[in-house]
Amino acid sequence: MTDQSPILRLENIVKAFPGVRALDGVSLDLRPGEVHALMGENGAGKSTLMKVLGGLHQPNEGKIYIGEKQVVMDRPQTAKQNGVVFIHQELSLADELSVAENIFLGELPRKSLGRVDWEKLYTDTDAILDRLNVGFNARTRVGDLSIANQQMVEIARALTVDPRAVIFDEPTASLTDSEKVVLFDVIADLQSRGVGVIYISHRMEEIFKITDRISVLRDGSYRGTLNTAETNEEDVTQLMIGRKLDLSRNKVQHEMGDVALEVRNLSCGKLFHDVSFTVRKGEVVGFYGLVGAGRTEIAETIFGLREPSAGKILLDGQEVTINSPQDAIARGISLVPEDRKGQGLVLGMNCRDNMTLPQIGELTSGPFTSDKAEVAIFDKYHDALDIRTPGWRQTVGNLSGGNQQKIVIGKWLSMHPKVLIVDEPTRGIDVGSKSEIHNLIRDLAAQGYAVIVVSSEMPEVLHVSDRIVAMFSGRVMREFTTEEVTENNLVQAISGLSEDRVA
């Protein structure tokens, strides 16, 4: 990082919506060749500030400077013309078009008479993809790519121009560990060319690995900027939420009951093999492993989304057959999915209707639903889970990530399950809401629920679990209690080392 004059500055930005002051005099600057983290809880104003910078929102007050020149970002194209490029968390790709067409959409190279220069398009695209070291080419249909590779296409868009500043919004949310390495190499390359990077993420380990400075927003206000090398996670967290968090391992003990769920020698094609485990009433069992280890696929098989090729599932000691999610729900199994926006919620519907959706048939009399019964269900879990929303009429898409996750959890708790499976419970959620979700999971166990938590975050499984199942390549490598697990033996287990080789 250099001490040169800033590439861009935002000074005293104010943005108000009806009834809400989303930004209250926020200032931020970005220097050449630095990675500047922007942090804050969901709803702190990060996205609104970036939308102001990107021309999607017009500020009520404040100024934006590119270098020493004041500019008015009246539309997204103006931002791009000024060298400000955005890589959004939400994918905005056309599935039916090729990778090349998506990357250069709206700017396709042309020949005479306006014809597309396909040879140049594919050549230029492949040159960009080579820099990213991806396993697909310019002609690949985007809809055939995984979510992680689609994210790499979004990143490739930023490399089509000569940017002065690149803004990454939760760029690693869908990336594997190897793809994260490629992304960080891309960011280092941008730095070496004097490009400034604004990096928005809730992942503390990434923030402390690649950033130079950290700016924090809370409740729409600027709370300060810290030099990354001179601070720590606790200081940043306290600046973000105004309080300290309990980041320790789970040491809370409560009485556990009988085995609620038993899985014996369960397999599903090539996805996972010969998996056996139990979950007792009042217990949280964490599943931890690298991407592709088979964790989510196990959860989906238990919930009836996948057909097992071998093995048995027992509930309260009785073998059951689960051919569909309806079978799972009827037998008392609920799944909070990994992708809450794509699989867990209808974002355009209100909070009440989202929460009561799985049992709408039971709440219907003739052609009508019982508004009173639906509102009663919402009110119960609104209070029990401390869901922060003005009321049940609020559109779910307008809630923060943490409150959206609570709506999904409330939806499945309202079905009174025996077994609750929660897949990536805090993905894309800020540290304050993450702590609340962790405490909620522990509280549910204390109430007697049998809980499975699937997570790719080691601190999370250590914090919430009573036992941890370590997986590698579709197989269970080891089970750990909280007393015997260490970061070292857990990492070795998910890396495929057998028990006799684990220190």
N, C-alpha and C positions, 0 to 999 in steps of 0.2 A: 504494500500500500504506500502511496506517495502522499506528500503534503501539498499537492497542487490545489489550485482553485477548484471548487466543486463543479462536476459535470452538470448537475441540476440542483435546484433548491426549491423547496416549498415553504412559504412563509405565512404563518398565521392563517392557515386554511380553516374556514368555517363552512360546514354544510349541514343544513337543517331540512328535515322532512316534516310533514304534518305531525305535530306532537312529539317529535324527537329531534334533539340536537346531536347528530351523529358524529360531527367533528367540531371541536371547540378550540380553535386557535392552534392547530397543529403545525409544527415546523420540522423539516427534515432536509438533510443534504446528502449528496452522494459524491464521493471523490473518484478520480480516475483510478482504475485498477484495484478497487476495494470490493469486498463482499460485505454488504451492510444488511444485517438481519433486522427485520421488522416483526416484533412480537407483541402478543397481547391475547387475552381471552377471546373466545368467539363473541362477537358483538362489540369488541373494543374500538372498532373503526378502521381496521387495517384494509379491508376490502374497499370500503368507501373512499379512503384516501387514495388507493391505487386507481380507483375508477375516476376520481378527479384528475389524477395525473394522466390517465389514459383517454380523457375526453368523453367518457361515458356520463359523468356528472359535471355540472357546472357549479363551482363554489359560490356561496353567498358572499363570502369575504375572502381575502388573501390573494397571494401572488405566486406565480410559478416562473422560475427562471431556468433557461437552458444556457449554461455558461453565464455570461453577464447580460444576456438578452431576455427581457420579460416576454413571455408568450401566453397566448390564450389557447388552451387545449379545448377547442370547440367540438372536436369529433375525434374518433380513434385514428383516422388517417393523418390528422395533424400531428399526433404523437409519433406515429411511425416516420413521418417526414422529418421530425426533429431527432430521429435516432433513438426513440424510446420504444422498446419491443417488449410485449407481454407474452408470457407463457402461463396460461390459465390452468387452474386445477381442474375445472370442468372441461371435458373434451368437447371440441366444436368441429368435429370432422364429418365428412360425407362418406358414409360406409361404401356406397356403390362406386366411388371414384378411386383411382389409383393413388398410391402414395405421392407420386410426382404431382398429380393434379391437385391434391389437397395442400401440398406444401406451397405451390405457386398459384393457388386459387386467386383469381382476380388479376394476376400478373403473369399470365402464360406468355412465353416468348412467341413472337409472331414472325411470319414470313410476309411476302408481298400479298396483297389482297386480303390481309387479316387472317390468313391461315395459320394454325398453330404449328410451331416448329417443334414437332415431337422429338426429333433426334436431340436437339439442344436441351429440351425439357428433361428428357431421361438422363442425358449425360450430366447436366448440372445437378440433378437430384442425386444420382449415384455418387457424385463427388462429395456431396454433403453427408450422405449416409455412410460413406467410407470413414469420415471423421468420427462418426458416432459408433463405428464398429458394431453395427446391428446385423441381424441375420436375415434381412429381407431386402428387396431391391425396389427401384423406382416404379416398376410395373405392377407390384403387388396390390391387390385390392385391399383397401383399409379395413373393410368389414371382416376380412379373414385374419386380421392380426389380433393378438391378445391385447388386453387393456394396457399392459405394461409397454408393449411395442407401439400402441397408439399414442401413449404418452411420449415416446421417443419421436414420433412424427411431429407432435406439437413442438417439441424442443428443436427439431430440424427447421421448423419455420423461422425461428429466430436467426438462423445462420444464413438465410437468403439475402440479408441486407448487411450493411456495415454499421452495426449499432453503436451508439454511445453509451446506452444504459439498457440492461436487460432485467426484467422483473420476473422472478420465478415464484409462483404461488403454489405451495405444497407440492413441489415437483416430484418427490420420491414416494408419494402416497401409494402408487401402483407399481413401483419398480422393484425388481429383485436386487439382491445385494450386488451381483455382478454389474447390473445396469446402473446402480448407484455409483459405482466406481467410474463408469464411463461418463456419467453426468458430471461428477466432480472433476474429471479430467477436462471436460468441455468448459466448465467454469474457470478452471485454472488457465486454460488457453485464452479465454476472454480477458481475464485479468492481465495476462502477459501482454496483451495488445492494448492495454489501457482502458478497456471497457469496464464500467462500473456495474455492479450487480446488486439488486435489492432482492433479498432472499427471505420469503415468508414461510415459516415452518413452525410446527409445535414440537419437533423432535430435537430435544436439547443436545443429543450427542452429535447431530449434524451441525447445529449452530456453533458448538465449541470446536468442531473439527475444521470448518472451512471459512468462518466469518472473521472480519477484522473489528467491526463495531456492531453493537446491538442497541437499537432504539425500541422503546417500549411505549405502547398506548394502553390506557385504561379508561373505560367509560367515555371514549371519544376525546380524551385529553392526552397530551404528550406528557410522559412521566420521566423522561430522561434518556440519555445515551451513554452506554458503557463501552470501554475498550474490552474486547473479548478476552484478551490475555490477562487482564487485570481484575476479572470478576469470576463468579462461579454460579452454578445452577441455582443455589439457594437464594443468592442476591437477586438474580434475574426473576425468579419466581415470586419473590416477595414484592418486587417492583410491579410485576404484572397483576397480582391479585390482592396485594395489601396485607398478606398474612403468610405465615410459614406453612408448609405442607409436611405431612407425615410421609416420608419417602422410604421408610424402613420396610423390612420384610414382615410378612404376616406372622404375628406371634399371638394373635387372639385365639384362645381356645374355648370351645363350647362343646356341649355333649352332642355326639353324633348317634344316629339311629341305625336301623337295619339297612342292608343294601337295597337301594331303589332301582338301580340299573346295573345289569351285568352284560357285558359283551364277550362272547366266546369265539375265538378263532375266526373273526369276521374278515372277509376279503371282498374286494370289488375290482375285478379284472386286474389291470396293471396299476391301478391307482394306489391300493394299499393291500397288505397281505397279512393274514394270520394275527389280527389285532385282538387282544384280550385285555379287559380292565373292568373295574367296578367303580361305582359312585354311590356313596351312602347318603342317607338323608342327613342334611346339615353339613355336607362336605362340599368343598370347591376343589375340583380336579382340573388342573391346568394342562393344556396340550401345547407344547412348545417345539419348534423345529424350523428349519429353513423353508423358504418358498418351494413348493413341490413335494414336501414331505408327506402329504396326504391328510393333514389335520382337518381342513375344511371338508374334504371328501368323506371322512368318517362321520362328521356332524351331519352332512347332507344324507348319508345313507341311513343313519339312525332316524332321521326325520322323514324318510320315505321319498326323498328326491332322487335317489340313486338305488338301483337294484343290486343287492349283494350277490356275489357269485358263490359264497360259502359262509358258513358260520351261523351263530345264533344270537338273538337279542332277547334278554329276559327282563321283565319288569316285576318287581316284588316277588322274584323267584319263579315266575311263570313265563315260559317261552311265548313270544308273541310274533306274529307276522305283520310286517309293515310294508305295504305296497304303495303307499301314497302319503302325502302330508296330512290328508284327512284321517287316515288310519292312525298316524302318530298323534295328532291332536286329540282324537277320541280316546287314546290310551294314556293321555296325560304328558305328552312330550311337546315342548315348544322350542322353536329356534329363532333367536335374534340373529339375522343374517349379517354377513360381512359388509355388504353394500347396503347401508340403510336407505340411501336415496333411491337406488335402482330396484331394490328387492323388498325393503321393509316399510316403505311409506308411499302414499300417493300425495305428492308434494302440493298439488293444487286443491286438495281437500282440507277441511278444517280438522282441528285436533280431535274433537269428539268422534267424528266419523272414521278417522284413522284408527283410533283406539278400539272401536267396537266392530271393526270390519270383519274379523274372523268369526264373530258370533251373530252376525246380522240376521241370519235365519231364525235364531232363537228369539230375537227381539222384534220379530215381524208378526203382525196379526193381520191377515188378509194382505192387501196391497200396501199397508202402512207400517212403519216402524214406530216403536214406542219412544218418543222423544224423552219422556221422563226417565225411562230406564237407561237410555244411552247417556243422558247427562249425569245420572247417578254414578254410572261406571266411571265416566271421565272425572267427576269430582273426587271420587275415592282415590284414584291413582294420581291425580293432580296434587292432592295434599300429601299422599304417602311418599311420593317420589320427589316432591318439591319442584314440580315443573313450572318454570317461570314463563308465563304467558298471560296476557290480559284476560283471557277467557277461552271457552271451548270453540268459539267462532273464529279464532285466529287461524289463518292458513298455515299449515305445517311448514311450507317452504320458507316462511318468514322467520322461523325460529332459529336459534343458534344450534350448532352441531350437537352440543351436549343435551339440550332440551329435546331435539329431535330423537336422540338415542333414548331418552327417558320415555318418550311417547311409544317407541317400539317396544321397550321393555314392559311398559304398562299394558300395552295391547296384549302381550302374551301372558302376563301375570293375571290379567282379568279372566283368562281361560282356566285358572287354578291348576297349573301343571304339577306333575310329580317331579319331572326332570326339566330343567331350564338349561338350554345350550346357548351360549353367547359367543359369537364368532367376531373377533377383533372388536371388543367392546368400546375402545376409545380411539379408533382410527379417525384422524382428522379433528380431534377434540383438544381444546386447550388444557393446560395443566390444572387449572382450577376445577373445571368440569370433570376432568379425568379423575381427580381425587374423589369427587362426589360419586362417580360411577363405581369406583373401587369400593368405597364405603358401602354403597348400595348393594353390591354383590356380596360383601361380607355379611351385611344385615339380612339378606335373603337366606343365606346359609344358616344363620343363627335362628331364623324362623322355621327351619326344617326343610327347606328346598334342597334338592340334589342339583348341584350346579356344575356344568362343564364350561370352562373358559378356554377358547382357542385364541392364542395371541402370538404375534411375532416379536413382541417386546419383552426382553428378559426381566426388566424391573417390574413389569406388570404381573407376570406369572409368579414371581417371587413374592410380590406384595399381597396378592389375593388368594393364593392357592394353599390348600392343606397338603396336597400331593401334586407332583408334576410328572407328566408322562412325556418323555423325550423321544422324538421321532426322527427317523432318517430314511429317506427313499421308500416311503410307504410301510415302514416297519417300526414297531416299538423297540427302542434300544434299551431304555431303562426307565424305571419308576423311582422317583425320589420323594422322600418326606422333606418337610421344611428343615428338619434338624440335620439331615445328612447332605443336602444339596449345597454345592458351591458353584460360583460362576464358572470355575475351571472345569469341574466334572460335567456340568450341564452343557457347556460348549463342546467338550469332547464327545459327549453322547450324541448330540445332534449333528456332529461331523462324521458320524459313522464308525466311531471306535467302539469295539466290544468292551463289555464290562471289565474283563480281566486286564485291559490296557488302560483303564481310566484311573488316574491318580487319586 
